[in-house]
Amino acid sequence: MTAYEYLNALRQALEVLPDDERVNAIRYYEEYFLDAGPENEVRVISELGSPEQVAQNILNEYTDLARIAPRPGPGGEGAEEGAPQAGQADGGASARGFRTGAFVPPRRSPAISFLAVCGAIFLAVVFGLPLLAAAVATIVCLAASALVVLVGLAAVLAALLVLLPLTLIASGGVLCVISLFLWGVPASAVLTLGAGLCLLALGGLLAVGCIQLCAVSFRPLLRAAGWCVDQCGRFFRWCIDVVGRFLERLKGV
Amino acid sequence: MAFPISAALLDAVVLAVVSRESTYGYKITQDVRQVMDISESTLYPVLRRLLKDGSLSTYDQAIAGRIRRYYQITPAGLQKLQAYRADWVAYRDSIERVLGGRDVNDCV
């Protein structure tokens, strides 16, 4: 690492500071390198420690100033009036530290981060997995019941298409046969025969219509079924893709 | 070293070093490092703190084709240094009394 790279890293590590503070700090270390001389560059870098460490020292001092800022300064006059003027009495130094200190984000120790990660993994295993399993089970169940309903509807439709014409034809035939025994009262016999023939005709018409309908809709139905299978396949491929990407990201972390 | 360096002691030494002559960051660090075991990165926060509380001030001066920032002590800094000196003498004497190897009753 050269002095130039070192100063750049330091500048980045001090990003949270207000501009003038950061410029002052960078300038100090810039001059430090210049005064140490290029022949000492490597030694100075190794003795300074990492840019992050140096930045941490500066930020620590910064938060300390922020903490003592509300106290009355040494130049404060009255006990009551001293407090609000403390910042000015200090030459604005601690007041500035206090105001700008808000920019410094709270630092978490590595131990706490580690504990948080462990806790998250534990929660994920204890609550997340069952939840995930339940969600998957729910989706599968819903899909299955939807399929069953669809199949049932199709079956009822098919039954209606087949049964209705058959019933009509059968009842028409029965009426015709019955009319044979009613010639004692010709009017009712004719009426019954007419009704039976009507039913027969209606049944035949429906049967023809059904056969025609089946013939016409066979190809589109096949095509629709194929489309459904296709979509399911795509959905599964998508799921596998998502899981794969998730696993890769986990590996990356 | 077994004895930790307190922030006050560091402030006092830096004030003493700067009070001898106007000087700059690198030289202050080297001077302090001759008497105290501190890392090179310790000094900037100290100088910044002393600047903020008005004990030190800076001025820029051209030197060898560039600008160097010099630190000098202010009257307030001198007062603070006097107070530190008095505290140090009292502290040193009282510690010396028990730790110096002489009998406690010898020096009253």
Interface residues (C-beta under 8 A of the other chain):
Chain A: N24 A25 R27 Y28 Y29 E31 Y32 L34 D35 A36 V44 E47 L48 G49 Q53 V54 N57 I58 N60 E61 L65 D90 G91 A93 S94 R96 G97
Chain B: Y24 G25 Y26 K27 T29 S39 E40 S41 T42 Y44 P45 L47 R48 R49 L51 K52 D53 G54 R66 R68 R69
